Amino acid sequence: APIPATPVISPTSLTIFESPLTITITCATKGAKIYYTLNGAEPTEQSSRYDGGFVVSTKGGGTIKTVAISPTGERSEVATFEIPAPNPPTISPASGTIIGSSVSVNIASDNPNAMIYCTTDGTDPTTDSPVYSRFKASRKMTVKAIAVVDGMAWSETATAEYALGQCANPVITPSDGTVFDNSNYQVTIAKNGE
């Protein structure tokens, strides 16, 4: 039996990535069944069977692989479609930082062509979110950011959570109930257990 034609994945390239992305797969060999994976694994008969266009949300990129298998079990060559994505941006200061009154938040990408979109209310950013420009965190907040480059999927989301610094109850020495006479005493107020 003849080997099936190699499946064709569409789109064949990305110019401006839209998420979600509709993927179609065709095979010129009649009767061949098409199987695919979305995680870069080699496709087999146990993989997802293609039965029409499907939508992928490929935040972070990925690799689609597909194979056509004839009714007699002959396998085509594997077709591969890489969906590249930039690395997630870095947010500083690091997540978990306790801030005093305010701190400048810096978000950067290792890709010089990336546009960075961010939110400060804990919602996931999209290309409809504000473009990053330096700002100050002055309250408890969750910052989320993505890097977007033309022709690539969006990066995974980077997240940083900030909390306002809180003082512990002050410790006053000498302690309450001390009887004062005419001597001089030094009163010390310590914060945060100092």
LUMSE-833646 format. One line per field, with one value per residue (C-alpha): residue in one letter; z negated, x negated, y. Coordinates in pm, 1 decimal, decimal comma, padded with zeros to 6 digits. Last residue first. Example, Ala and Ser with C-alpha at 12.3 -4.5 7.8 and 13.67 -1.06 7.14 Angstrom:
BEGIN
residu <- S/A
w <- -00714,0/-00780,0
u <- -01367,0/-01230,0
v <- -00106,0/-00450,0
***
This chain:
BEGIN
residu <- E/G/N/K/A/I/T/V/Q/Y/N/S/N/D/F/V/T/G/D/S/P/T/I/V/P/N/A/C/Q/G/L/A/Y/E/A/T/A/T/E/S/W/A/M/G/D/V/V/A/I/A/K/V/T/M/K/R/S/A/K/F/R/S/Y/V/P/S/D/T/T/P/D/T/G/D/T/T/C/Y/I/M/A/N/P/N/D/S/A/I/N/V/S/V/S/S/G/I/I/T/G/S/A/P/S/I/T/P/P/N/P/A/P/I/E/F/T/A/V/E/S/R/E/G/T/P/S/I/A/V/T/K/I/T/G/G/G/K/T/S/V/V/F/G/G/D/Y/R/S/S/Q/E/T/P/E/A/G/N/L/T/Y/Y/I/K/A/G/K/T/A/C/T/I/T/I/T/L/P/S/E/F/I/T/L/S/T/P/S/I/V/P/T/A/P/I/P/A
w <- -06627,9/-06658,3/-06368,0/-06542,5/-06861,5/-07085,1/-07347,4/-07654,4/-07842,7/-08210,6/-08428,3/-08801,6/-08995,4/-09052,1/-08788,6/-08870,8/-08580,9/-08505,7/-08129,8/-08028,0/-08040,5/-07749,2/-07476,3/-07210,4/-06910,9/-06757,0/-06438,9/-06153,8/-05819,3/-05487,7/-05195,0/-04994,6/-04641,9/-04412,3/-04095,0/-03794,4/-03454,3/-03198,6/-02932,5/-02619,8/-02343,4/-02024,5/-01769,2/-01431,5/-01582,1/-01937,5/-02255,0/-02609,4/-02887,8/-03228,9/-03557,4/-03863,1/-04178,3/-04416,6/-04776,8/-04759,3/-04643,0/-04346,3/-04131,2/-03753,2/-03455,8/-03126,5/-03015,4/-02732,2/-02883,4/-02828,5/-02492,0/-02383,1/-02670,1/-03040,7/-03289,1/-03573,5/-03904,6/-03929,7/-03816,3/-03449,9/-03193,9/-02825,6/-02714,2/-02349,3/-02246,4/-01974,1/-02209,7/-02334,5/-02685,0/-02815,3/-03097,1/-03368,4/-03634,6/-03930,4/-04126,1/-04498,7/-04729,1/-05096,1/-05242,3/-05013,3/-05105,4/-04818,7/-04760,9/-04387,7/-04294,1/-04253,7/-03964,8/-03692,0/-03425,3/-03097,6/-02986,9/-02717,0/-02362,9/-02176,4/-01873,1/-01728,1/-01554,9/-01299,1/-01233,1/-00968,3/-01039,5/-00736,7/-00639,8/-00810,4/-00650,9/-00875,3/-00602,8/-00639,5/-00582,3/-00867,0/-00833,4/-01086,8/-01276,8/-01506,8/-01666,7/-01871,4/-02131,1/-02209,0/-02555,3/-02507,2/-02244,8/-02270,9/-02012,4/-01802,4/-01593,9/-01228,3/-01142,6/-01240,5/-01348,9/-01579,7/-01906,3/-01974,7/-02034,0/-01662,8/-01701,7/-01698,0/-01807,1/-02105,7/-02048,8/-02297,0/-02062,9/-01917,2/-01595,2/-01416,2/-01057,8/-00913,3/-00553,6/-00343,1/-00047,6/-00049,2/00010,3/-00363,6/-00527,9/-00869,9/-00992,8/-01292,6/-01427,9/-01661,1/-01988,8/-02014,4/-01712,6/-01600,8/-01342,8/-01074,9/-01158,0/-00922,8/-00748,0/-00874,8/-00811,2/-00859,7/-00558,1/-00613,0/-00451,6/-00173,5/-00267,3/-00202,3/00076,9/00000,0
u <- -01363,1/-01046,1/-00873,3/-00887,3/-01064,9/-00962,7/-01221,7/-01155,2/-01463,4/-01406,0/-01527,1/-01475,8/-01202,1/-00997,7/-00812,7/-00610,0/-00612,9/-00263,4/-00311,3/-00656,1/-00972,4/-00993,0/-00733,5/-00694,9/-00502,0/-00238,4/-00388,4/-00432,3/-00283,0/-00461,0/-00221,5/-00203,0/-00321,3/-00241,2/-00437,5/-00315,3/-00465,8/-00218,2/-00341,1/-00452,2/-00210,6/-00241,2/-00492,0/-00488,2/-00485,3/-00625,3/-00415,0/-00553,1/-00300,7/-00257,4/-00072,5/-00101,0/00089,6/00140,5/00126,4/00074,4/-00187,5/-00329,4/-00498,6/-00492,4/-00724,3/-00540,2/-00382,6/-00129,2/00217,7/00436,1/00607,4/00311,4/00406,8/00321,6/00468,5/00649,6/00467,8/00553,7/00220,3/00234,3/-00042,3/-00128,1/-00489,4/-00577,7/-00865,0/-01116,6/-01418,7/-01344,1/-01488,1/-01176,1/-01151,6/-00910,1/-01021,5/-00800,9/-00906,9/-00831,0/-00583,4/-00505,0/-00685,6/-00680,3/-00676,7/-00818,7/-00638,3/-00699,9/-01039,4/-01112,8/-01114,3/-00911,4/-01072,3/-00888,7/-00786,4/-01011,0/-00906,0/-00680,3/-00726,1/-00443,5/-00622,9/-00429,7/-00546,9/-00445,5/-00528,3/-00602,6/-00310,5/-00226,2/-00100,8/00152,6/00367,7/00644,7/00376,4/00225,5/00162,4/-00068,4/-00056,7/-00280,1/-00188,1/-00460,5/-00402,8/-00392,5/-00363,7/-00005,2/00105,3/00477,8/00560,6/00874,6/00966,4/01043,8/01203,4/01196,2/00835,0/00784,0/00608,8/00319,9/00364,4/00313,6/-00027,0/-00164,8/-00525,5/-00518,0/-00554,3/-00281,8/00010,9/00042,0/00205,4/00374,5/00502,4/00686,5/00613,2/00916,9/00815,4/00451,0/00419,9/00407,9/00539,5/00491,4/00662,9/00561,5/00761,7/00560,7/00695,1/00513,2/00413,8/00054,5/-00051,2/-00265,9/-00249,6/-00342,9/-00186,4/00161,2/00253,4/00099,6/00042,4/00041,3/-00236,0/-00089,8/-00000,5/-00249,0/-00124,1/00000,0
v <- 04536,3/04323,3/04491,7/04829,9/04931,9/05220,4/05309,6/05528,7/05645,9/05713,6/06000,4/05956,6/06147,1/05833,7/05639,1/05329,6/05083,9/04959,3/04938,8/04821,9/05027,2/04988,5/05015,8/04748,0/04872,8/04643,6/04507,3/04748,2/04660,8/04681,1/04693,6/04375,9/04311,2/04021,2/03954,8/03758,0/03672,3/03541,0/03298,4/03475,6/03564,3/03365,2/03482,5/03653,6/04001,6/03996,0/04010,1/03992,6/03936,1/04100,0/04050,6/04277,4/04182,8/04470,6/04587,9/04961,8/05208,2/05021,0/05279,6/05286,8/05240,6/05209,6/04886,8/04892,0/04894,8/04587,6/04526,1/04311,3/04082,2/04081,0/03830,9/04005,6/04062,8/04433,4/04576,4/04478,1/04455,2/04456,7/04439,9/04494,8/04274,8/04359,3/04371,6/04016,5/03964,9/04134,4/04388,6/04499,0/04746,3/04841,6/05148,3/05115,4/05287,0/05361,6/05063,1/04762,2/04397,5/04196,7/03869,1/03871,7/04009,7/04379,6/04351,2/04183,3/03970,1/03918,8/03571,2/03425,8/03504,2/03264,8/03041,4/02833,8/02550,5/02348,6/01993,9/01740,2/01376,4/01158,9/00942,9/00616,1/00292,3/00119,3/-00046,4/00214,9/00480,1/00684,6/01058,3/01225,5/01553,9/01755,0/02087,1/02256,1/02522,1/02889,3/03045,0/03143,0/02895,6/02914,2/02654,2/02632,1/02333,0/02277,9/01943,9/01577,8/01532,0/01237,1/01321,5/01085,2/00710,6/00633,7/00800,0/01155,7/01224,4/01457,9/01833,5/01925,9/01987,9/01639,0/01523,2/01233,6/01230,1/00933,2/00839,1/00749,3/00962,8/01078,6/01454,8/01528,8/01843,7/02001,9/02317,9/02529,2/02823,0/03050,0/03185,1/03415,1/03619,2/03622,6/03875,5/03714,9/03348,7/03069,5/02769,8/02844,7/02574,3/02230,5/02005,4/01629,9/01422,5/01209,9/00856,3/00573,5/00347,6/00000,0
***
